[in-house]
Amino acid sequence: MGGGVRRVEELDAEPLPRGSRVVMVMDFHPSSVGGVQSHVRDLSKILSEYGYDVIVVSRKLGKGDIEDLEAEGYYTVKPLFNIETVIVPPDPIDLRRELSALEPDVVHSHHIFTLTSLMALKTAKELGKPRVATNHSIYFGYDKTGFWRLASFLLPTRYLLPNAQAVISVSRAADSMVESIVDGLVDRYIIPNGVDTERFRPSEPEDPEPTVVFVGRLVWRKGVHVLVRAFRSVVREFRDAKLVIVGKGEMEPLLRVMAKRYDIEDNVRMLGVVPEAEKPRIYSRGWVASVPSIANESFGIVALEAMACGKPVVASRHGGLKDIVVDGVSGRLVKPGSSRELAQALIELLGDESLRRRMGAEARRLAEEIYDWKRLAPKILKIYGYYRSRL
């Protein structure tokens, strides 16, 4: 094991046979909002379509955020104490009982810093089951030195993650974290997040006004406050420009105050959380999408969703976003936290229809050729099959 990132194409194994049972494990309820949850939902959906029996096991954290999602094949495990928080581990007896009763052909844990996922790897090993983990995280600020590196060795991750036979990271930035924590102890792969290009596709005419779309949690690390600050300059160039913000979070009151202070209240539309079915329409009606994250962005699924809808993306040159958005081809990359660079890139694209159309077409092409779940799921199935054959 170990020795750098392995290539799926080099594995001498058949994919996991159809009809096999795959148990996905995570701490968060599958109907809650987040990149991990979105990944698990989409991967489970495509594997089910391919004829696999997929079951999700989790805690009840965040239940009900996405009201139109029906969680089928879903089981919960009890916390060790009667407190629902990620810092409280699951009841190990209940977890073992659930996994044993489900008789999985493979256990796939998601997120390497939550206790349910980590403990499931240990339990699966004790039960003699194939076990794979996916890492969706990077170091805070993408800094793997000092406190965060030390913390990684002190956290349960250091001791429980080696129970996996393989760790898949969603980006090079995410793999860097795995390498520094357990290098040489597990096999490592990089397989990006995917997108359903049939659901996320160009579907609506663009709004008549220049429109920028942001989708995500309204928290500091997502950089939405930087985007609102940058939009002052955008409105100076395009007085009818609109910034559409989808999501909720602790920064919402501040964002409203900022918009009022900058005298762009009429240009900023805050829609809150919208049904999943509405997202493709919102992306399609926008002219440009922006993902201005300033910390902890291991990938950026919303960038993929916008690209699949044929939209150029202006994103921070940070974490996994650097892997997704090809600067000058499918969008622009700007310095994280720089409202000046962000504004310049948005103004350029809003003002140049030819460039915007060309980048949007390239974005759609990349989404189809690289990130479609139909291209990525077979790689994961091959990993399942390889490590099952090695037990």
C-alpha positions in Angstrom: 0.0 0.0 0.0 1.0 3.6 -0.3 3.7 4.9 -2.7 1.8 7.8 -4.2 -1.5 8.2 -6.0 -2.6 5.1 -7.9 -4.4 5.0 -11.2 -7.7 3.2 -11.4 -7.0 2.2 -15.0 -4.0 0.1 -13.8 -6.0 -2.1 -11.4 -6.3 -5.7 -12.6 -9.8 -6.4 -11.5 -13.4 -6.5 -12.6 -16.0 -4.0 -11.3 -18.1 -5.1 -8.3 -20.8 -7.4 -9.7 -24.2 -5.9 -10.3 -26.7 -6.8 -7.6 -24.0 -6.3 -4.9 -24.9 -4.3 -1.8 -23.0 -1.1 -1.2 -23.4 0.6 2.2 -22.6 4.3 2.2 -21.7 5.7 5.6 -21.6 9.3 6.7 -22.6 11.4 9.8 -25.0 13.7 8.0 -28.6 13.0 7.0 -28.9 12.5 3.3 -31.5 15.2 3.0 -29.3 17.9 4.6 -27.3 20.5 2.6 -23.6 20.0 2.0 -21.0 18.7 -0.5 -20.6 15.3 1.2 -24.4 14.8 1.2 -24.7 15.8 -2.4 -21.9 13.5 -3.4 -23.5 10.5 -1.6 -26.9 11.2 -3.0 -25.7 11.4 -6.6 -23.3 8.4 -6.3 -26.0 6.3 -4.7 -28.5 7.3 -7.4 -26.2 6.3 -10.3 -25.2 3.0 -8.7 -28.8 2.2 -8.1 -29.5 2.8 -11.8 -26.7 0.5 -12.6 -28.4 -2.3 -10.6 -26.6 -2.1 -7.3 -28.4 -2.3 -3.9 -27.3 0.9 -2.2 -28.1 1.7 1.4 -27.1 4.8 3.3 -26.2 4.6 7.0 -25.9 7.9 9.0 -26.7 9.8 12.0 -29.8 12.1 12.0 -27.7 15.3 11.7 -29.4 18.1 9.6 -32.5 16.1 8.8 -35.0 17.7 6.6 -33.0 20.6 5.0 -34.1 19.4 1.5 -37.8 18.9 1.9 -38.4 17.3 -1.5 -35.9 14.5 -1.0 -37.2 11.1 -0.1 -34.6 9.0 1.6 -35.1 5.4 0.6 -32.8 2.6 1.8 -31.7 4.8 4.7 -30.8 3.6 8.2 -29.7 5.6 11.3 -27.4 4.7 14.1 -27.7 6.0 17.6 -25.1 8.4 19.2 -23.2 7.0 22.2 -24.8 9.7 24.3 -28.2 11.3 23.6 -26.7 14.3 21.9 -26.8 14.8 18.1 -23.5 16.4 17.2 -20.5 15.3 15.1 -18.2 15.3 18.1 -20.2 12.6 19.9 -19.4 9.2 18.4 -22.0 6.7 17.4 -22.9 3.8 19.7 -20.3 1.2 18.6 -22.6 -1.7 19.4 -25.5 -0.2 17.4 -23.1 0.6 14.5 -21.8 -3.0 14.4 -25.3 -4.4 14.7 -26.5 -2.3 11.7 -23.5 -3.1 9.5 -23.6 -6.8 10.3 -27.3 -7.1 9.7 -27.1 -5.3 6.3 -24.5 -7.8 5.0 -22.7 -5.3 2.7 -20.5 -6.4 -0.1 -18.6 -3.2 0.4 -18.6 -0.4 2.9 -17.9 3.1 1.6 -17.3 5.8 4.3 -17.5 9.5 3.4 -15.6 12.2 5.2 -12.4 11.3 7.1 -13.0 13.6 10.1 -16.3 12.4 11.3 -16.6 9.5 13.8 -19.4 7.5 12.3 -17.5 7.2 9.0 -14.2 6.4 10.7 -15.7 3.9 13.1 -17.5 2.2 10.3 -14.2 1.4 8.6 -12.9 -0.3 11.7 -16.2 -2.3 12.1 -16.1 -3.3 8.4 -12.6 -4.6 8.8 -13.6 -6.6 11.9 -16.5 -8.1 9.8 -14.2 -8.9 7.0 -15.8 -6.6 4.5 -14.2 -4.5 1.7 -13.9 -0.9 2.8 -13.2 2.3 1.0 -13.2 5.9 2.2 -13.7 9.2 0.3 -12.0 12.3 1.6 -13.9 15.5 0.9 -11.7 17.9 3.0 -8.6 19.9 2.8 -6.6 21.7 5.5 -8.0 25.0 6.8 -6.8 27.6 4.3 -5.0 24.8 2.4 -2.2 25.0 5.0 -0.8 21.6 5.9 1.8 23.0 8.3 1.9 23.9 12.0 -1.2 23.4 14.1 -3.4 21.7 11.5 -0.8 19.1 10.6 -0.2 18.4 14.3 -4.0 18.2 14.9 -4.3 15.7 12.1 -2.0 13.3 13.9 -3.8 13.7 17.2 -7.3 13.3 15.8 -9.0 9.8 15.5 -8.4 10.0 11.7 -4.7 9.1 12.2 -5.7 5.9 14.0 -8.9 4.8 12.3 -8.4 5.8 8.6 -5.8 3.0 8.0 -8.6 0.5 8.5 -9.6 1.5 4.9 -8.1 -0.5 2.1 -8.2 2.6 -0.1 -8.9 6.4 0.2 -10.4 8.3 -2.7 -9.9 12.1 -2.6 -12.1 14.4 -4.6 -9.1 16.7 -5.7 -5.4 17.0 -5.5 -5.8 19.4 -2.6 -7.8 16.8 -0.7 -5.3 14.1 -1.5 -2.5 16.3 -0.1 -4.3 16.0 3.3 -4.5 12.2 3.1 -0.8 11.9 2.1 0.4 14.0 5.0 -1.7 12.0 7.5 -1.5 8.4 6.5 1.0 8.2 3.7 2.2 4.6 3.1 -0.6 3.1 5.1 -3.4 3.1 2.5 -3.8 3.1 -1.2 -4.7 6.6 -2.6 -6.8 7.6 -5.6 -8.1 10.9 -6.9 -11.6 10.8 -8.4 -13.4 14.1 -8.6 -17.0 14.8 -7.6 -19.4 14.2 -10.4 -22.5 16.0 -11.8 -25.6 14.7 -13.5 -25.4 16.3 -16.9 -28.9 15.3 -17.8 -30.4 17.1 -14.9 -27.9 20.0 -14.9 -28.0 21.3 -18.5 -28.8 24.5 -20.4 -32.6 24.7 -20.0 -33.8 28.3 -19.9 -33.1 31.5 -21.8 -30.8 34.0 -20.0 -32.3 36.8 -18.0 -32.4 40.1 -19.9 -30.2 41.8 -17.3 -26.6 40.9 -16.7 -26.9 38.3 -14.0 -24.4 36.6 -11.7 -25.4 33.5 -9.7 -24.0 32.3 -6.3 -25.2 29.1 -4.8 -24.0 27.9 -1.4 -24.1 28.3 2.3 -23.9 31.9 3.5 -20.8 31.5 5.7 -17.5 33.2 5.8 -15.4 30.5 4.1 -17.6 30.6 1.0 -16.6 34.2 0.3 -20.1 35.5 -0.5 -19.3 38.7 1.3 -16.3 39.2 -1.0 -18.7 38.8 -3.9 -21.2 41.4 -2.6 -18.3 43.8 -2.1 -17.1 43.2 -5.7 -20.6 43.7 -7.0 -20.3 47.5 -6.2 -17.9 47.8 -9.1 -20.0 45.5 -11.4 -23.1 47.8 -10.8 -21.0 50.9 -11.7 -20.4 49.3 -15.1 -23.8 47.7 -15.6 -26.4 49.6 -13.6 -29.1 46.9 -14.2 -26.8 44.0 -13.2 -28.3 41.4 -10.8 -26.6 39.2 -8.2 -28.8 36.2 -7.4 -27.8 34.5 -4.1 -29.2 31.1 -3.3 -28.6 29.6 0.1 -28.9 30.4 3.8 -26.5 30.9 6.6 -25.2 33.0 9.4 -23.9 35.8 7.2 -27.3 36.6 5.7 -28.0 39.7 7.9 -24.5 41.0 7.2 -24.9 40.6 3.5 -28.2 42.6 3.6 -26.5 45.4 5.5 -23.6 45.4 3.0 -26.0 45.6 0.1 -27.8 48.5 1.7 -24.5 50.3 2.6 -23.2 49.9 -1.0 -26.5 51.1 -2.4 -27.0 47.9 -4.4 -30.1 46.6 -2.6 -32.1 46.6 -5.8 -29.4 44.7 -7.6 -29.1 41.8 -5.0 -31.7 39.1 -4.8 -31.5 36.7 -1.9 -33.6 33.6 -2.6 -32.8 31.5 0.4 -32.9 27.7 0.0 -34.6 26.6 -3.2 -35.9 23.2 -4.2 -33.2 21.0 -5.9 -35.3 20.9 -9.0 -35.0 24.7 -9.4 -31.2 24.9 -9.4 -30.7 24.1 -13.1 -33.2 26.8 -14.1 -31.4 29.3 -11.9 -28.0 28.5 -13.3 -29.3 28.6 -16.8 -30.9 32.0 -16.4 -27.7 33.5 -15.1 -25.0 34.9 -17.3 -22.1 33.9 -15.1 -21.7 31.8 -11.9 -19.3 32.8 -9.1 -17.6 30.5 -6.5 -15.5 33.0 -4.4 -14.5 30.6 -1.6 -11.6 31.7 0.6 -11.0 28.6 2.7 -11.7 24.9 3.0 -13.0 24.3 -0.5 -11.8 20.8 -1.3 -13.7 20.8 -4.6 -16.7 23.0 -5.3 -19.7 21.0 -6.6 -21.6 24.2 -7.4 -19.0 25.1 -9.9 -19.6 21.8 -11.7 -23.4 22.3 -11.7 -23.0 25.7 -13.3 -20.5 24.4 -15.9 -23.0 21.6 -16.8 -25.6 24.3 -17.4 -23.2 25.9 -19.9 -22.1 28.8 -17.7 -18.5 30.2 -17.3 -17.4 30.2 -13.7 -15.4 32.9 -11.9 -13.8 31.2 -8.9 -11.1 31.6 -6.4 -7.7 30.2 -7.1 -8.0 28.0 -4.1 -8.2 24.3 -3.1 -10.0 22.0 -5.5 -11.5 24.9 -7.5 -8.1 25.1 -9.3 -8.7 21.6 -10.7 -12.2 22.3 -11.9 -12.1 25.8 -13.5 -9.6 26.1 -16.3 -8.5 29.7 -16.3 -9.2 31.3 -19.7 -11.0 28.3 -21.0 -14.1 27.5 -18.8 -13.9 30.6 -16.7 -11.6 32.8 -14.6 -9.6 32.1 -11.5 -8.9 35.0 -9.1 -7.0 35.6 -5.9 -9.0 34.4 -2.9 -10.5 37.3 -1.0 -9.8 39.9 -3.7 -12.9 41.8 -4.5 -11.0 43.8 -7.0 -9.9 40.8 -9.1 -13.3 39.2 -8.7 -15.0 42.4 -10.0 -12.7 42.7 -13.0 -13.3 39.1 -14.0 -17.1 39.5 -13.7 -17.1 42.7 -15.6 -15.0 41.2 -18.4 -17.4 38.3 -18.9 -20.6 40.2 -18.5 -19.4 42.7 -21.1 -18.1 40.2 -23.7 -20.9 38.0 -25.0 -18.6 36.1 -27.4 -16.1 35.2 -24.7 -18.9 34.3 -22.3 -20.5 32.0 -24.9 -17.2 30.3 -25.8 -16.3 29.7 -22.2 -19.8 28.4 -21.4 -19.6 25.9 -24.2 -16.2 24.7 -23.0 -17.5 24.4 -19.4 -20.4 22.2 -20.7 -17.9 20.1 -22.7 -15.7 19.5 -19.7 -18.6 18.6 -17.5 -19.7 16.0 -20.0 -16.3 14.6 -20.8 -14.7 14.5 -17.4 -17.2 15.0 -14.6 -20.3 13.2 -15.6 -21.2 10.6 -13.0 -21.6 8.0 -15.8 -17.8 8.4 -16.4 -16.8 8.4 -12.8 -19.0 5.7 -11.2 -17.3 2.9 -13.2 -14.0 3.9 -11.7 -15.4 3.6 -8.2 -17.0 0.3 -9.0 -13.6 -1.0 -10.2 -12.0 0.1 -6.9 -14.8 -1.8 -5.1 -14.1 -4.9 -7.1 -10.3 -4.8 -6.7 -10.4 -4.6 -3.0 -13.1 -7.1 -2.6 -10.9 -9.5 -4.6 -8.0 -8.9 -2.2 -9.7 -10.1 0.9 
